[in-house]
């Protein structure tokens, strides 16, 4: 899922996580925060925090859902252990 702020400067992307054997991690998401086109942070979050953050940004801060990132990403690509 991709969320974009009202002014378009802040974008938050969430991706499913894939292990190296190709299986999907059902409990985690990769979160990438970008500001004015530059990546600010990358992190792993659990599904509960993902849902809370989406609700907060959409309902509380007026972010728009601007895309759906359905292609799983390797957790190791973030420099994190699998």
C-alpha positions as a printed NumPy array, in Angstrom:
array([[  0.   ,   0.   ,   0.   ],
       [  1.167,   3.538,  -0.667],
       [ -0.027,   6.576,   1.283],
       [  0.628,  10.16 ,   0.194],
       [  0.229,  13.317,   2.279],
       [ -2.149,  16.083,   1.207],
       [  0.683,  18.227,  -0.16 ],
       [  2.366,  15.256,  -1.853],
       [  5.689,  15.732,  -0.075],
       [  5.499,  12.705,   2.244],
       [  4.988,   9.181,   0.891],
       [  4.818,   6.016,   2.97 ],
       [  5.098,   2.672,   1.19 ],
       [  4.255,  -0.661,   2.809],
       [  5.322,  -3.941,   1.205],
       [  4.739,  -7.581,   2.099],
       [  7.909,  -9.372,   3.268],
       [  9.33 , -12.397,   1.469],
       [ 11.872, -14.833,   2.889],
       [ 14.728, -16.072,   0.681],
       [ 12.925, -19.384,   0.161],
       [ 10.027, -17.461,  -1.419],
       [  7.528, -17.806,   1.412],
       [  5.667, -14.731,   2.617],
       [  6.099, -13.493,   6.191],
       [  2.504, -13.219,   7.374],
       [  3.327, -11.132,  10.455],
       [  5.541,  -8.316,   9.101],
       [  5.542,  -5.511,   6.537],
       [  8.362,  -3.348,   5.186],
       [  7.723,   0.371,   5.701],
       [  9.592,   2.969,   3.62 ],
       [  9.115,   6.675,   4.369],
       [ 10.082,   9.22 ,   1.69 ],
       [ 10.091,  13.012,   1.835],
       [ 10.258,  15.039,  -1.365],
       [ 11.476,  11.987,  -3.27 ],
       [ 14.27 ,  11.045,  -0.867],
       [ 14.125,   7.982,   1.347],
       [ 14.08 ,   8.962,   5.02 ],
       [ 13.727,   5.577,   6.698],
       [ 13.165,   1.866,   6.143],
       [ 11.86 ,  -0.462,   8.819],
       [ 10.026,  -3.676,   9.563],
       [  6.704,  -3.353,  11.337],
       [  4.183,  -5.942,  12.46 ],
       [  0.751,  -6.165,  10.823],
       [ -1.011,  -4.66 ,  13.841],
       [  1.202,  -1.549,  13.719],
       [  0.724,  -1.401,   9.937],
       [ -3.058,  -1.23 ,  10.338],
       [ -2.816,   1.377,  13.116],
       [ -0.496,   3.539,  11.048],
       [ -2.668,   3.363,   7.929],
       [ -5.757,   4.289,   9.951],
       [ -3.92 ,   7.139,  11.685],
       [ -2.48 ,   8.644,   8.512],
       [ -5.678,   8.316,   6.447],
       [ -8.247,   9.245,   9.089],
       [ -6.169,  11.522,  11.303],
       [ -3.853,  13.282,   8.87 ],
       [ -5.767,  13.134,   5.601],
       [ -3.314,  10.974,   3.645],
       [ -4.628,   9.439,   0.431],
       [ -4.187,   5.816,  -0.599],
       [ -2.305,   6.253,  -3.871],
       [ -1.189,   2.723,  -4.665],
       [ -1.042,  -0.912,  -3.7  ],
       [  2.402,  -2.482,  -3.359],
       [  1.629,  -6.161,  -3.759],
       [  5.053,  -7.437,  -4.847],
       [  6.782,  -8.869,  -1.748],
       [ 10.25 ,  -7.545,  -0.975],
       [ 13.134,  -9.429,   0.605],
       [ 13.623,  -8.512,   4.249],
       [ 17.377,  -8.929,   3.734],
       [ 17.346,  -6.049,   1.223],
       [ 16.968,  -3.711,   4.212],
       [ 20.114,  -5.084,   5.777],
       [ 18.04 ,  -6.94 ,   8.355],
       [ 18.299, -10.588,   9.256],
       [ 15.584, -12.865,   7.947]])
